[in-house]
Amino acid sequence: MSGITSRFAPSPTGALHLGHAYSAIRAHDLARAAGGRFLLRIEDIDPGRTREAHITAIIEDLAWLGLGWDGEVVRQSARLGLYAAALDRLKAMDLVYPCFCTRAEIAASAAAPHGDEAPVYPGTCRHLDAATRAGRMAAEPHAWRIAMDAAVARAGPLAWRDDIAGAVVAVPEKQGDVVLARKDAPVSYHLAVVVDDAAQGISDVVRGQDLFAATHVHRLLQALLDLPTPLYHHHALLVGPDGRRLAKRDGAPALALLRHDGQDGRELADGLRRGQFPAGIFDQKA
Ligand code: GLU
């Protein structure tokens, strides 16, 4: 067996569509071609949006596509202690702070410049004094945010390797003080993904280009938590006729629908491997 371990890590908050299938196939094939391991991790950290029915469908979709994984299916909801321990380490380094702001307050902040993803947090709660912070923590729900400037200063210059983009200098500052633990969920995507990729020995992270910006933050967290950095493969996304990436909300057909329609999943997967996409669907580069 080679040293390659890859994973598919869907969030069970909706149905998988062709874009997910494409990503899963690429991650699976990378490992299988090298005689390595391919893991399935269910990123069910959002209790409000996770549905058991989506988890069942994900498992059936992958089997239908002919993609087998190694070992047990890992669910992030069963690993909350690991994420809490990582957050505690960052607290001990004084690199995180509680944030009491609502989404509406952040959105209303006219000064907030926009990063690659969500609006960049204007830093309101970073400057609270210790007494105010302690009082509000006892009384109000709060998230935990990274103190980005302090974290970057502590980590020093960082880079990572992307099989497609080449050597990338990490610029996490652009994302601002991102959330590491949410008010309504004990951990955010950024922290959970970094902890799990390391804990599961993931050597190669294969995922869509839409998560490229997040990797700047992931690289920083790896440095702060002394975790290894995998090789990344941020692949082009599948897009619809309007050039926008496939999304369920824009009518991208769910794999489950194609499956129930009697389509052959293995044939579909082989088509995607050869770059033959169903009508109206393109690879972003094309
Ligand atoms: N759970 C994330 C998603 O479904 C993907 C995580 C990753 O591949 O890093 O968008």
py3Dmol code that shows the C-alpha trace and the ligand (Angstrom):
import py3Dmol

protein = """\
ATOM      1  CA  MET A   1       0.000   0.000   0.000  1.00  0.00           C
ATOM      2  CA  SER A   2       1.324   3.450  -0.904  1.00  0.00           C
ATOM      3  CA  GLY A   3       1.507   6.379   1.466  1.00  0.00           C
ATOM      4  CA  ILE A   4      -1.411   8.123  -0.237  1.00  0.00           C
ATOM      5  CA  THR A   5      -4.564   8.612   1.832  1.00  0.00           C
ATOM      6  CA  SER A   6      -7.336  10.789   0.405  1.00  0.00           C
ATOM      7  CA  ARG A   7     -10.863  11.475   1.547  1.00  0.00           C
ATOM      8  CA  PHE A   8     -14.283  12.637   0.494  1.00  0.00           C
ATOM      9  CA  ALA A   9     -15.786  14.865   3.180  1.00  0.00           C
ATOM     10  CA  PRO A  10     -19.339  15.950   2.333  1.00  0.00           C
ATOM     11  CA  SER A  11     -21.549  18.034   4.624  1.00  0.00           C
ATOM     12  CA  PRO A  12     -24.925  16.254   4.927  1.00  0.00           C
ATOM     13  CA  THR A  13     -26.902  19.447   4.594  1.00  0.00           C
ATOM     14  CA  GLY A  14     -28.261  18.717   1.130  1.00  0.00           C
ATOM     15  CA  ALA A  15     -28.291  16.162  -1.645  1.00  0.00           C
ATOM     16  CA  LEU A  16     -25.081  15.382  -3.547  1.00  0.00           C
ATOM     17  CA  HIS A  17     -25.042  16.513  -7.181  1.00  0.00           C
ATOM     18  CA  LEU A  18     -22.694  15.896 -10.102  1.00  0.00           C
ATOM     19  CA  GLY A  19     -20.109  18.339  -8.747  1.00  0.00           C
ATOM     20  CA  HIS A  20     -19.804  16.253  -5.594  1.00  0.00           C
ATOM     21  CA  ALA A  21     -19.584  13.061  -7.662  1.00  0.00           C
ATOM     22  CA  TYR A  22     -16.754  14.569  -9.716  1.00  0.00           C
ATOM     23  CA  SER A  23     -14.818  15.506  -6.581  1.00  0.00           C
ATOM     24  CA  ALA A  24     -15.379  12.142  -4.908  1.00  0.00           C
ATOM     25  CA  ILE A  25     -14.238  10.301  -8.040  1.00  0.00           C
ATOM     26  CA  ARG A  26     -11.053  12.349  -8.253  1.00  0.00           C
ATOM     27  CA  ALA A  27     -10.212  11.758  -4.589  1.00  0.00           C
ATOM     28  CA  HIS A  28     -11.039   8.060  -4.858  1.00  0.00           C
ATOM     29  CA  ASP A  29      -9.079   7.490  -8.069  1.00  0.00           C
ATOM     30  CA  LEU A  30      -6.007   9.346  -6.828  1.00  0.00           C
ATOM     31  CA  ALA A  31      -5.719   6.940  -3.899  1.00  0.00           C
ATOM     32  CA  ARG A  32      -6.737   3.804  -5.768  1.00  0.00           C
ATOM     33  CA  ALA A  33      -4.331   4.411  -8.674  1.00  0.00           C
ATOM     34  CA  ALA A  34      -1.501   4.530  -6.149  1.00  0.00           C
ATOM     35  CA  GLY A  35      -2.714   1.565  -4.096  1.00  0.00           C
ATOM     36  CA  GLY A  36      -3.513   3.953  -1.232  1.00  0.00           C
ATOM     37  CA  ARG A  37      -6.495   4.536   1.038  1.00  0.00           C
ATOM     38  CA  PHE A  38      -9.697   6.457   0.396  1.00  0.00           C
ATOM     39  CA  LEU A  39     -11.763   7.539   3.415  1.00  0.00           C
ATOM     40  CA  LEU A  40     -15.302   8.838   3.818  1.00  0.00           C
ATOM     41  CA  ARG A  41     -15.843  11.526   6.436  1.00  0.00           C
ATOM     42  CA  ILE A  42     -19.280  12.985   7.092  1.00  0.00           C
ATOM     43  CA  GLU A  43     -18.927  16.630   8.140  1.00  0.00           C
ATOM     44  CA  ASP A  44     -22.052  16.792  10.289  1.00  0.00           C
ATOM     45  CA  ILE A  45     -21.044  19.576  12.661  1.00  0.00           C
ATOM     46  CA  ASP A  46     -24.014  21.787  11.906  1.00  0.00           C
ATOM     47  CA  PRO A  47     -26.846  20.357  14.025  1.00  0.00           C
ATOM     48  CA  GLY A  48     -29.395  22.737  12.524  1.00  0.00           C
ATOM     49  CA  ARG A  49     -28.793  21.698   8.922  1.00  0.00           C
ATOM     50  CA  THR A  50     -27.659  18.052   9.160  1.00  0.00           C
ATOM     51  CA  ARG A  51     -30.226  15.465   8.062  1.00  0.00           C
ATOM     52  CA  GLU A  52     -29.843  11.713   8.593  1.00  0.00           C
ATOM     53  CA  ALA A  53     -31.602  11.163   5.267  1.00  0.00           C
ATOM     54  CA  HIS A  54     -28.761  12.993   3.497  1.00  0.00           C
ATOM     55  CA  ILE A  55     -26.175  10.739   5.158  1.00  0.00           C
ATOM     56  CA  THR A  56     -28.044   7.643   4.002  1.00  0.00           C
ATOM     57  CA  ALA A  57     -28.277   9.078   0.488  1.00  0.00           C
ATOM     58  CA  ILE A  58     -24.545   9.958   0.395  1.00  0.00           C
ATOM     59  CA  ILE A  59     -23.661   6.356   1.214  1.00  0.00           C
ATOM     60  CA  GLU A  60     -26.040   5.027  -1.423  1.00  0.00           C
ATOM     61  CA  ASP A  61     -24.813   7.558  -4.011  1.00  0.00           C
ATOM     62  CA  LEU A  62     -21.186   6.536  -3.554  1.00  0.00           C
ATOM     63  CA  ALA A  63     -22.007   2.830  -3.813  1.00  0.00           C
ATOM     64  CA  TRP A  64     -24.043   3.573  -6.963  1.00  0.00           C
ATOM     65  CA  LEU A  65     -21.050   5.416  -8.482  1.00  0.00           C
ATOM     66  CA  GLY A  66     -18.875   2.377  -7.697  1.00  0.00           C
ATOM     67  CA  LEU A  67     -16.735   4.220  -5.161  1.00  0.00           C
ATOM     68  CA  GLY A  68     -15.740   2.092  -2.175  1.00  0.00           C
ATOM     69  CA  TRP A  69     -14.010   3.541   0.864  1.00  0.00           C
ATOM     70  CA  ASP A  70     -11.696   2.045   3.466  1.00  0.00           C
ATOM     71  CA  GLY A  71     -12.580   1.573   7.130  1.00  0.00           C
ATOM     72  CA  GLU A  72     -15.473   2.997   9.047  1.00  0.00           C
ATOM     73  CA  VAL A  73     -17.370   6.080   7.966  1.00  0.00           C
ATOM     74  CA  VAL A  74     -16.172   8.837  10.300  1.00  0.00           C
ATOM     75  CA  ARG A  75     -18.706  11.360  11.564  1.00  0.00           C
ATOM     76  CA  GLN A  76     -17.460  14.661  12.861  1.00  0.00           C
ATOM     77  CA  SER A  77     -20.307  14.870  15.374  1.00  0.00           C
ATOM     78  CA  ALA A  78     -18.621  11.978  17.226  1.00  0.00           C
ATOM     79  CA  ARG A  79     -15.321  13.828  17.461  1.00  0.00           C
ATOM     80  CA  LEU A  80     -16.268  17.071  19.163  1.00  0.00           C
ATOM     81  CA  GLY A  81     -13.825  16.453  22.029  1.00  0.00           C
ATOM     82  CA  LEU A  82     -10.902  16.561  19.594  1.00  0.00           C
ATOM     83  CA  TYR A  83     -11.971  19.937  18.249  1.00  0.00           C
ATOM     84  CA  ALA A  84     -12.539  21.317  21.747  1.00  0.00           C
ATOM     85  CA  ALA A  85      -8.999  20.255  22.687  1.00  0.00           C
ATOM     86  CA  ALA A  86      -7.604  22.056  19.623  1.00  0.00           C
ATOM     87  CA  LEU A  87      -9.583  25.179  20.502  1.00  0.00           C
ATOM     88  CA  ASP A  88      -8.260  24.975  24.083  1.00  0.00           C
ATOM     89  CA  ARG A  89      -4.710  24.982  22.738  1.00  0.00           C
ATOM     90  CA  LEU A  90      -5.436  28.135  20.774  1.00  0.00           C
ATOM     91  CA  LYS A  91      -7.057  29.698  23.844  1.00  0.00           C
ATOM     92  CA  ALA A  92      -3.948  28.900  25.871  1.00  0.00           C
ATOM     93  CA  MET A  93      -1.885  30.698  23.194  1.00  0.00           C
ATOM     94  CA  ASP A  94      -4.265  33.670  23.489  1.00  0.00           C
ATOM     95  CA  LEU A  95      -4.969  33.492  19.771  1.00  0.00           C
ATOM     96  CA  VAL A  96      -8.782  33.300  19.945  1.00  0.00           C
ATOM     97  CA  TYR A  97     -11.433  35.507  21.494  1.00  0.00           C
ATOM     98  CA  PRO A  98     -15.177  35.236  22.156  1.00  0.00           C
ATOM     99  CA  CYS A  99     -17.443  37.084  19.741  1.00  0.00           C
ATOM    100  CA  PHE A 100     -20.984  38.116  20.620  1.00  0.00           C
ATOM    101  CA  CYS A 101     -21.934  39.808  17.337  1.00  0.00           C
ATOM    102  CA  THR A 102     -24.951  38.698  15.363  1.00  0.00           C
ATOM    103  CA  ARG A 103     -24.793  38.109  11.603  1.00  0.00           C
ATOM    104  CA  ALA A 104     -26.954  41.180  11.113  1.00  0.00           C
ATOM    105  CA  GLU A 105     -24.532  43.348  13.096  1.00  0.00           C
ATOM    106  CA  ILE A 106     -21.596  42.120  11.038  1.00  0.00           C
ATOM    107  CA  ALA A 107     -23.427  42.585   7.741  1.00  0.00           C
ATOM    108  CA  ALA A 108     -24.453  46.093   8.787  1.00  0.00           C
ATOM    109  CA  SER A 109     -20.877  47.096   9.447  1.00  0.00           C
ATOM    110  CA  ALA A 110     -20.282  49.408   6.501  1.00  0.00           C
ATOM    111  CA  ALA A 111     -16.555  49.356   7.122  1.00  0.00           C
ATOM    112  CA  ALA A 112     -16.275  45.616   6.597  1.00  0.00           C
ATOM    113  CA  PRO A 113     -14.228  44.964   3.450  1.00  0.00           C
ATOM    114  CA  HIS A 114     -15.064  41.748   1.624  1.00  0.00           C
ATOM    115  CA  GLY A 115     -12.657  38.826   1.588  1.00  0.00           C
ATOM    116  CA  ASP A 116     -12.828  35.837  -0.713  1.00  0.00           C
ATOM    117  CA  GLU A 117     -15.740  34.299   1.184  1.00  0.00           C
ATOM    118  CA  ALA A 118     -17.917  35.871   3.855  1.00  0.00           C
ATOM    119  CA  PRO A 119     -17.651  39.550   4.804  1.00  0.00           C
ATOM    120  CA  VAL A 120     -14.441  40.081   6.748  1.00  0.00           C
ATOM    121  CA  TYR A 121     -15.234  40.504  10.425  1.00  0.00           C
ATOM    122  CA  PRO A 122     -14.599  44.109  11.508  1.00  0.00           C
ATOM    123  CA  GLY A 123     -12.995  43.024  14.795  1.00  0.00           C
ATOM    124  CA  THR A 124     -15.602  44.526  17.141  1.00  0.00           C
ATOM    125  CA  CYS A 125     -15.217  41.955  19.947  1.00  0.00           C
ATOM    126  CA  ARG A 126     -11.421  41.720  19.619  1.00  0.00           C
ATOM    127  CA  HIS A 127     -11.084  44.914  21.614  1.00  0.00           C
ATOM    128  CA  LEU A 128     -13.368  44.163  24.569  1.00  0.00           C
ATOM    129  CA  ASP A 129     -11.680  44.449  27.950  1.00  0.00           C
ATOM    130  CA  ALA A 130     -11.347  41.354  30.121  1.00  0.00           C
ATOM    131  CA  ALA A 131     -14.131  42.284  32.561  1.00  0.00           C
ATOM    132  CA  THR A 132     -16.669  43.014  29.814  1.00  0.00           C
ATOM    133  CA  ARG A 133     -15.693  39.827  28.060  1.00  0.00           C
ATOM    134  CA  ALA A 134     -16.120  37.705  31.202  1.00  0.00           C
ATOM    135  CA  GLY A 135     -19.474  39.295  32.024  1.00  0.00           C
ATOM    136  CA  ARG A 136     -20.863  38.839  28.554  1.00  0.00           C
ATOM    137  CA  MET A 137     -19.549  35.259  28.278  1.00  0.00           C
ATOM    138  CA  ALA A 138     -21.576  34.328  31.335  1.00  0.00           C
ATOM    139  CA  ALA A 139     -24.737  35.850  29.897  1.00  0.00           C
ATOM    140  CA  GLU A 140     -24.637  35.656  26.086  1.00  0.00           C
ATOM    141  CA  PRO A 141     -24.089  33.013  23.430  1.00  0.00           C
ATOM    142  CA  HIS A 142     -20.737  33.493  21.759  1.00  0.00           C
ATOM    143  CA  ALA A 143     -18.587  32.211  18.951  1.00  0.00           C
ATOM    144  CA  TRP A 144     -14.787  31.964  19.070  1.00  0.00           C
ATOM    145  CA  ARG A 145     -12.770  33.833  16.475  1.00  0.00           C
ATOM    146  CA  ILE A 146      -9.098  33.675  15.659  1.00  0.00           C
ATOM    147  CA  ALA A 147      -7.124  36.852  16.353  1.00  0.00           C
ATOM    148  CA  MET A 148      -5.723  36.744  12.850  1.00  0.00           C
ATOM    149  CA  ASP A 149      -2.946  39.316  13.091  1.00  0.00           C
ATOM    150  CA  ALA A 150      -1.564  37.790  16.283  1.00  0.00           C
ATOM    151  CA  ALA A 151      -1.848  34.271  14.851  1.00  0.00           C
ATOM    152  CA  VAL A 152      -0.037  35.223  11.644  1.00  0.00           C
ATOM    153  CA  ALA A 153       2.695  36.983  13.619  1.00  0.00           C
ATOM    154  CA  ARG A 154       3.185  33.911  15.767  1.00  0.00           C
ATOM    155  CA  ALA A 155       3.249  31.434  12.856  1.00  0.00           C
ATOM    156  CA  GLY A 156       5.572  33.439  10.579  1.00  0.00           C
ATOM    157  CA  PRO A 157       5.664  33.011   6.770  1.00  0.00           C
ATOM    158  CA  LEU A 158       3.833  29.919   5.495  1.00  0.00           C
ATOM    159  CA  ALA A 159       3.249  28.178   2.175  1.00  0.00           C
ATOM    160  CA  TRP A 160       1.624  25.018   0.893  1.00  0.00           C
ATOM    161  CA  ARG A 161       1.814  22.907  -2.230  1.00  0.00           C
ATOM    162  CA  ASP A 162      -1.084  22.504  -4.592  1.00  0.00           C
ATOM    163  CA  ASP A 163      -0.749  19.854  -7.267  1.00  0.00           C
ATOM    164  CA  ILE A 164      -2.647  22.070  -9.695  1.00  0.00           C
ATOM    165  CA  ALA A 165      -1.718  25.642  -8.634  1.00  0.00           C
ATOM    166  CA  GLY A 166       1.888  24.873  -7.608  1.00  0.00           C
ATOM    167  CA  ALA A 167       3.585  26.510  -4.621  1.00  0.00           C
ATOM    168  CA  VAL A 168       1.215  28.878  -2.817  1.00  0.00           C
ATOM    169  CA  VAL A 169       2.201  31.481  -0.247  1.00  0.00           C
ATOM    170  CA  ALA A 170      -0.368  31.492   2.558  1.00  0.00           C
ATOM    171  CA  VAL A 171      -2.170  34.814   3.010  1.00  0.00           C
ATOM    172  CA  PRO A 172      -4.759  34.032   5.706  1.00  0.00           C
ATOM    173  CA  GLU A 173      -4.954  37.723   6.673  1.00  0.00           C
ATOM    174  CA  LYS A 174      -7.354  38.270   3.777  1.00  0.00           C
ATOM    175  CA  GLN A 175      -9.973  36.141   5.556  1.00  0.00           C
ATOM    176  CA  GLY A 176      -9.837  38.201   8.738  1.00  0.00           C
ATOM    177  CA  ASP A 177     -10.776  36.876  12.171  1.00  0.00           C
ATOM    178  CA  VAL A 178     -12.616  33.744  11.002  1.00  0.00           C
ATOM    179  CA  VAL A 179     -14.853  31.746  13.330  1.00  0.00           C
ATOM    180  CA  LEU A 180     -13.371  28.562  14.817  1.00  0.00           C
ATOM    181  CA  ALA A 181     -16.311  27.650  17.048  1.00  0.00           C
ATOM    182  CA  ARG A 182     -19.805  28.866  16.323  1.00  0.00           C
ATOM    183  CA  LYS A 183     -22.572  30.051  18.579  1.00  0.00           C
ATOM    184  CA  ASP A 184     -24.809  27.258  17.344  1.00  0.00           C
ATOM    185  CA  ALA A 185     -22.163  24.589  16.703  1.00  0.00           C
ATOM    186  CA  PRO A 186     -19.165  23.661  18.834  1.00  0.00           C
ATOM    187  CA  VAL A 187     -16.685  23.957  15.972  1.00  0.00           C
ATOM    188  CA  SER A 188     -16.434  25.522  12.532  1.00  0.00           C
ATOM    189  CA  TYR A 189     -15.475  23.878   9.264  1.00  0.00           C
ATOM    190  CA  HIS A 190     -11.958  25.377   9.348  1.00  0.00           C
ATOM    191  CA  LEU A 191     -10.933  23.894  12.679  1.00  0.00           C
ATOM    192  CA  ALA A 192     -12.665  20.522  12.265  1.00  0.00           C
ATOM    193  CA  VAL A 193     -11.226  19.883   8.804  1.00  0.00           C
ATOM    194  CA  VAL A 194      -7.664  20.641   9.880  1.00  0.00           C
ATOM    195  CA  VAL A 195      -7.888  18.470  13.010  1.00  0.00           C
ATOM    196  CA  ASP A 196      -9.418  15.554  11.102  1.00  0.00           C
ATOM    197  CA  ASP A 197      -7.169  15.645   8.060  1.00  0.00           C
ATOM    198  CA  ALA A 198      -4.238  15.309  10.460  1.00  0.00           C
ATOM    199  CA  ALA A 199      -5.876  12.732  12.762  1.00  0.00           C
ATOM    200  CA  GLN A 200      -6.843  10.561   9.806  1.00  0.00           C
ATOM    201  CA  GLY A 201      -3.410  10.789   8.190  1.00  0.00           C
ATOM    202  CA  ILE A 202      -4.718  12.433   5.017  1.00  0.00           C
ATOM    203  CA  SER A 203      -1.756  12.916   2.674  1.00  0.00           C
ATOM    204  CA  ASP A 204      -3.742  14.396  -0.222  1.00  0.00           C
ATOM    205  CA  VAL A 205      -6.751  16.691   0.005  1.00  0.00           C
ATOM    206  CA  VAL A 206      -8.749  16.638  -3.217  1.00  0.00           C
ATOM    207  CA  ARG A 207     -11.528  19.232  -3.303  1.00  0.00           C
ATOM    208  CA  GLY A 208     -13.042  21.930  -5.454  1.00  0.00           C
ATOM    209  CA  GLN A 209     -11.491  25.248  -6.319  1.00  0.00           C
ATOM    210  CA  ASP A 210     -14.201  26.933  -4.214  1.00  0.00           C
ATOM    211  CA  LEU A 211     -12.295  25.896  -1.080  1.00  0.00           C
ATOM    212  CA  PHE A 212      -8.935  27.279  -2.252  1.00  0.00           C
ATOM    213  CA  ALA A 213      -9.278  30.466  -0.180  1.00  0.00           C
ATOM    214  CA  ALA A 214     -10.073  28.449   2.951  1.00  0.00           C
ATOM    215  CA  THR A 215      -6.757  26.628   2.614  1.00  0.00           C
ATOM    216  CA  HIS A 216      -4.889  29.803   3.562  1.00  0.00           C
ATOM    217  CA  VAL A 217      -6.599  29.580   6.947  1.00  0.00           C
ATOM    218  CA  HIS A 218      -6.081  25.814   7.164  1.00  0.00           C
ATOM    219  CA  ARG A 219      -2.352  26.193   6.597  1.00  0.00           C
ATOM    220  CA  LEU A 220      -2.171  28.713   9.442  1.00  0.00           C
ATOM    221  CA  LEU A 221      -4.091  26.423  11.822  1.00  0.00           C
ATOM    222  CA  GLN A 222      -1.792  23.523  10.931  1.00  0.00           C
ATOM    223  CA  ALA A 223       1.223  25.637  11.861  1.00  0.00           C
ATOM    224  CA  LEU A 224      -0.300  26.784  15.163  1.00  0.00           C
ATOM    225  CA  LEU A 225      -1.384  23.274  16.147  1.00  0.00           C
ATOM    226  CA  ASP A 226       1.821  21.519  14.941  1.00  0.00           C
ATOM    227  CA  LEU A 227      -0.072  19.463  12.373  1.00  0.00           C
ATOM    228  CA  PRO A 228       1.283  18.220   9.030  1.00  0.00           C
ATOM    229  CA  THR A 229       0.250  19.900   5.778  1.00  0.00           C
ATOM    230  CA  PRO A 230      -1.175  17.597   3.109  1.00  0.00           C
ATOM    231  CA  LEU A 231      -0.654  18.037  -0.613  1.00  0.00           C
ATOM    232  CA  TYR A 232      -3.710  19.863  -1.974  1.00  0.00           C
ATOM    233  CA  HIS A 233      -5.482  19.293  -5.293  1.00  0.00           C
ATOM    234  CA  HIS A 234      -8.044  22.057  -5.785  1.00  0.00           C
ATOM    235  CA  HIS A 235      -9.728  20.970  -8.979  1.00  0.00           C
ATOM    236  CA  ALA A 236     -11.871  22.983 -11.390  1.00  0.00           C
ATOM    237  CA  LEU A 237     -15.561  22.990 -10.572  1.00  0.00           C
ATOM    238  CA  LEU A 238     -18.314  21.725 -12.783  1.00  0.00           C
ATOM    239  CA  VAL A 239     -20.441  24.592 -13.998  1.00  0.00           C
ATOM    240  CA  GLY A 240     -23.812  24.952 -15.681  1.00  0.00           C
ATOM    241  CA  PRO A 241     -24.542  26.656 -19.032  1.00  0.00           C
ATOM    242  CA  ASP A 242     -24.446  30.064 -17.301  1.00  0.00           C
ATOM    243  CA  GLY A 243     -20.872  29.408 -16.136  1.00  0.00           C
ATOM    244  CA  ARG A 244     -21.948  29.302 -12.496  1.00  0.00           C
ATOM    245  CA  ARG A 245     -20.906  26.397 -10.353  1.00  0.00           C
ATOM    246  CA  LEU A 246     -23.418  23.619  -9.911  1.00  0.00           C
ATOM    247  CA  ALA A 247     -25.587  24.080  -6.893  1.00  0.00           C
ATOM    248  CA  LYS A 248     -28.674  22.321  -5.752  1.00  0.00           C
ATOM    249  CA  ARG A 249     -30.479  25.631  -5.371  1.00  0.00           C
ATOM    250  CA  ASP A 250     -29.930  26.347  -9.088  1.00  0.00           C
ATOM    251  CA  GLY A 251     -31.478  23.058 -10.086  1.00  0.00           C
ATOM    252  CA  ALA A 252     -28.395  20.815 -10.410  1.00  0.00           C
ATOM    253  CA  PRO A 253     -29.920  17.331 -10.386  1.00  0.00           C
ATOM    254  CA  ALA A 254     -29.353  15.355  -7.213  1.00  0.00           C
ATOM    255  CA  LEU A 255     -27.474  12.096  -7.727  1.00  0.00           C
ATOM    256  CA  ALA A 256     -30.298  10.379  -5.858  1.00  0.00           C
ATOM    257  CA  LEU A 257     -32.704  11.537  -8.561  1.00  0.00           C
ATOM    258  CA  LEU A 258     -30.557  10.062 -11.339  1.00  0.00           C
ATOM    259  CA  ARG A 259     -30.171   6.900  -9.273  1.00  0.00           C
ATOM    260  CA  HIS A 260     -33.911   6.543  -8.793  1.00  0.00           C
ATOM    261  CA  ASP A 261     -34.423   7.246 -12.493  1.00  0.00           C
ATOM    262  CA  GLY A 262     -32.490   4.047 -13.161  1.00  0.00           C
ATOM    263  CA  GLN A 263     -29.326   5.624 -14.569  1.00  0.00           C
ATOM    264  CA  ASP A 264     -26.178   3.536 -14.358  1.00  0.00           C
ATOM    265  CA  GLY A 265     -23.953   5.208 -11.763  1.00  0.00           C
ATOM    266  CA  ARG A 266     -20.757   3.437 -12.808  1.00  0.00           C
ATOM    267  CA  GLU A 267     -21.274   4.528 -16.404  1.00  0.00           C
ATOM    268  CA  LEU A 268     -21.871   8.088 -15.258  1.00  0.00           C
ATOM    269  CA  ALA A 269     -18.682   7.954 -13.158  1.00  0.00           C
ATOM    270  CA  ASP A 270     -16.659   6.636 -16.112  1.00  0.00           C
ATOM    271  CA  GLY A 271     -18.016   9.459 -18.253  1.00  0.00           C
ATOM    272  CA  LEU A 272     -16.964  12.045 -15.666  1.00  0.00           C
ATOM    273  CA  ARG A 273     -13.508  10.438 -15.550  1.00  0.00           C
ATOM    274  CA  ARG A 274     -13.176  10.890 -19.309  1.00  0.00           C
ATOM    275  CA  GLY A 275     -14.412  14.473 -19.164  1.00  0.00           C
ATOM    276  CA  GLN A 276     -17.749  13.548 -20.751  1.00  0.00           C
ATOM    277  CA  PHE A 277     -20.263  15.601 -18.860  1.00  0.00           C
ATOM    278  CA  PRO A 278     -24.041  15.431 -19.234  1.00  0.00           C
ATOM    279  CA  ALA A 279     -25.598  18.043 -21.542  1.00  0.00           C
ATOM    280  CA  GLY A 280     -25.316  21.584 -20.220  1.00  0.00           C
ATOM    281  CA  ILE A 281     -22.517  20.798 -17.760  1.00  0.00           C
ATOM    282  CA  PHE A 282     -18.925  21.853 -18.259  1.00  0.00           C
ATOM    283  CA  ASP A 283     -15.582  21.770 -16.552  1.00  0.00           C
ATOM    284  CA  GLN A 284     -14.844  25.375 -15.495  1.00  0.00           C
ATOM    285  CA  LYS A 285     -11.561  25.428 -17.443  1.00  0.00           C
ATOM    286  CA  ALA A 286     -13.177  24.418 -20.745  1.00  0.00           C
TER     287      ALA A 286
END
"""
ligand_1 = """\
10
LIG
N -17.539 19.495 3.934
C -17.104 20.389 2.910
C -18.190 20.548 1.878
O -19.044 19.689 1.754
C -15.868 19.935 2.152
C -14.707 19.794 3.022
C -13.378 19.568 2.338
O -13.302 18.836 1.346
O -12.405 20.080 2.858
O -18.193 21.550 1.187
"""
view = py3Dmol.view(width=600, height=400)
view.addModel(protein, "pdb")
view.setStyle({"model": 0}, {"cartoon": {"style": "trace"}})
view.addModel(ligand_1, "xyz")
view.setStyle({"model": 1}, {"stick": {}})
view.zoomTo()
view.show()
